[in-house]
Amino acid sequence: MHYVFVPGAWHGGWSWHPVAQRVAGPGHRAVALTMPGLSPGDNPRDLRLADAVAYLIAEVERRDLTDVVLVGHSWGGIPIAGAARRLAGRLRAMAFVSAFVPRDGESMAEAMGPDVSRYIRETIEASPDRTISVDFPAFRESLMQGEPENLQRLVHELLVPHPGGYLLDALDVVDFAAADVPITYLLAEDDRALTVPGTELAARAGVIPLLVPGTHETILTHPDEVAETLREQTGIHGSVYD
């Protein structure tokens, strides 16, 4: 089995490392991807959502991965939803972790409501490289509230501006039935960052959410619980790590 982890906005594959190390084991490997535009030296300006989806598909195919569990955190729920149909023959399961579950034709920006959507679009258009960042006060209060400030600042300093096209573009079709695999939704108990209730997001994928402790950054602060729930839902017990 291969776990393929996709991070959320502003994050890289590093954000999944604590969970990935815990789910991997004999016969079970883990790959934590960083999407294009989110590594040092990348040019994010012209990237579109289709580029993120294409990259995810290409990485799974390039590595010739089968028996794949696709796992997305936050914004990462969108590319895994977009890749599911193309990767159907390689998938074993999908999991969303406090993640956005898209609907046909609805971008993540649009899902946040007209005022926030307008702000996101204007910010991206005003940015020389068409990105958007999250400032520390917003991160502290909405994504990682209640954690020690030194930890909040450490994580915030690791974040990079997110390619605007990733938030402004939408998937034309979201078809989980085509993937024909079990789906799990893990919801952090103290998540303040989701713009839609987690129960509603999980319902879009046809499931009831499973609660895990922590804030939106639960994959960093509670990796034991997230990993254990993922293992239970995919039927493994267990580390080999890519």
Summary of the structure (lengths in Angstrom):
residues: 242
radius of gyration: 16.5
end to end distance: 12.9
largest distance: 48.7
contacts: 845
relative contact order: 0.20
helix: 44%
strand: 16%
